[in-house]
Amino acid sequence: MASMKSKILQIIVLIVLAIDLFLIFNNNIELRFFTKPILLPVLILWYISSSKSEKIQLNAFFLAGLILSFFGDLFLLFKWGFLPGLGSFLLAHLCYIISFKKKPQKRIKEFWSIILSLYASILLVFLFPYLKEMKIPVLIYAVVISVMMYNALKTHSRNLIIGALFFLISDTLLSFYMFFQPLIMLNLLVMTTYILAQWFLVRGMLLSKDN
């Protein structure tokens, strides 16, 4: 029964995502107020309904990350909401980092830290001329999401690593969309990679043996 409920909730996510992408493609921004805010609550319901009560307590920070992501989604629907949205996702990533650190951490090769540092540096160098007063918030965000990716790698969980990587891709695309070129194709890719990121993170947490 629980497995069936899990599958139904994941199907709902796919259906709502497909509708949301259709609305993005047709530039129906107003109607996205009825689709985008549904996605994270369904993923949260999937996580809670598939977890035992002690798992939820152990991974309270992960659950908080999902809830903060929901508020981030909500804020980004408004023209004035970029900074509060950025703050919500920044806090969400900090929650994810803490939840990853609670898992057994394994050593990884040091070149990963070099690669992530290069990623953040190159991205910021490219975007800095376009950021204006957002330079410091975006700099902090780039550092935090790189740390999130690094800690996901240290869990050696395939799903968590894929989820963190999709988050990195999604936020990179979003920065190009917000500050460089607001193309519809970029927005479609942002939303697709973002939901894939959250889906893999939830799946990774549910499949972790140490939960």
Beta strands, then each sheet from edge to edge (+ up, - down):
end
